[in-house]
Amino acid sequence: MRGRKASLRLQPSETAVLHAASRLYAAYISAGRVEVGQEAAYIKRAIEEAHYMAKLTDQMVVSDDEMG
């Protein structure tokens, strides 16, 4: 495996959650909430919150291609 690049391919919905999670995590950092050693916990929290927001959005908002 040496010398080979690892690739990561996210689906569009996963990319959207990643973008939201990264903004949440940046906000935690800006607010001074993330202490040394707590980074992984806050990253996980940001992803969980972004996923929750995405699921709620999907339940509450009807997109153009979902309309019959």
N, C-alpha and C positions, 0 to 999 in steps of 0.2 A: 504494500500500500504506500510505501515511501515514494515521494515524487508525484503522487496523484492528488489532484485537487478534490476535496469533498464538495459535492454539489447539494444544493438545497432548493427544492421547488415547492413553493407554496401555492395553493389554490387562491383565487381572488378573494374569497371570503376570509381565508386565513390571513392573507395580507392585510385586509381591512382591520382585523382584530389586532394584528401585530402593530399596525400604525396607531391605533387607539391606545393599546397597552404601552407603547413607547412614550406617548404623550402623558399618560397617567404616571408612569415611572419618573419621567422628567419633572413632573409637578411635585412628586414626593421628594425628589432630590432638592429642587428649588425651595421647597418649604422647610428643608432641613430635617426631614423625618427619617431619612435613611442613614443609619449609623454604620460604621465599618463592621463588617461581618453579617449585616442584615440584608445585603443586596439581593441575594437569591430569594429570600422571603418576600421582599417588596416586588421583585419582578414577577413572581408567581401570583401575588395579590393583584398586580396590575393586569395580568393576563386574565385572571378569573373575572375581574370586574369588567374588562372589555368584552369578554365572552358573554357575560350576563347582559350587558348593554346591547350586544348584537342580537341575542335571542329575543329580548324584549322588543327591539326594533322590528324584527322579522314577524313577531306576533301582532304588533300594533299597526304596522304600516303595510299597505298593499301596494306592491310595485306595479308598474305598467304591464309587465309580461305575466303577472299573476291574475290580471283581470280577464274575464271571459268574454 
